[in-house]
Amino acid sequence: MPEIESGVLTQEIAERSVVSAGDYFNKTTGEQLERECKEKLAAGCRELVVDFSKTEIVNSVGISILLGVIDSAQGTGTRVVLSGVNAPTVELFEMLGVTRHVEIN
């Protein structure tokens, strides 16, 4: 069953964890997502899915935090997938080089 903690939804399926980025991915939601992801990585998660399907806006601080999460995941050999990303955010991630480190679907 999914857990909701301060606007960040988390769902675990075997060694795969899905964490929602919320509707506005900024410092506050980014820090919540970072905490959730670090807990999942420490628990042995092998695939981390960040769900952006409800996210309309991503700011620079949120991206910075996301890059830290990606770096932490890569350090443990965990695959990172960004799902449900809207077209403008995909373009932003491409411009910033985020797409070189993750899969987007």
N, C-alpha and C positions, 0 to 999 in steps of 0.2 A: 504494500500500500504506500502511495506517495506521502512524503512528509512536507509540510509547509512551515518554513521558519523565516520570519521577517521578510516575506515577499519572495523568497527564493524557494522554488519547488525542486525537490530532489526525488529521484526514483532509481532504485537499484534493480538490475536484472543480471543475475550471476555476477561476473566480474566487470560488468558494464554499469556505469552510473550516468544518469541523465540529470543535469542541473539546468534550471531555467534562468535566463539572464534578466527576466522581468521586462517591463515596458519601457523603462528608461535606464540604460546601462551607464551609470555614472560612478562616482566615488563610493557612495553608500551601497548600491547594489553590487558593485564590483568587489568591495570588501567582503560582503556576505557570500558572494559566489566563491571568492578566494578561500575563505574559511571552509566552506562546504567541500570544495575540490581538494584541499589539503587533507581533510579528514578522510575523504574517499581514497586518495592516493596512499595514505598511511595504512588504510585497511586492506590494501592490495588490489585496488581497482586497476584493470588492464586496459580499459577503454573508457574515456571520459567524453561524454557528449554534452555540449553546451547548446541548449535550445534557445534560439533567438526568434522563434516564431511569433512571440508577443512583443518583441522589441521594436520600437519605432525610432528611437534615438540612441546613438552611442556617442559619448563624448571622449575627449582625449585621455582623461584620467581613467575611464573605464577600459580603454584600449591598453593603456600602460599596465593596469592590473591584469588584464587578460594575457598579455605577453608574459608576465611573471608566472601565471598559472601554466601556460604552455611550456615555459622553461622548466618549471618544477616537474611537470608530467614527463617531459622528455628525459629528465634526469633519472626517472624511475622506469623508463622504457614503456611508458603508457601512451597509447595512441589517443590523439585529441581530434574530435570531430565537431564542427560547428554546424548545427542544423537549423533549418527554417530562417536563414538569413535573407533579409530583403535585398533587392538589387542595389540600392544606394549604399548599403552597408557592405555588401560584397565588393563594390568598387573601392570603397574606403579601405577595406582590408587588403585589397590588391595593391593599391597605391602605397600602403605602409609596409608591405611585405609580409603581412600576417599569413597570407595564403601559402607561403613557401613552407610553413611549419605545421599546417593542419590540413585536414580534409574538410571541404564544405559540401554539404548535400542538402 
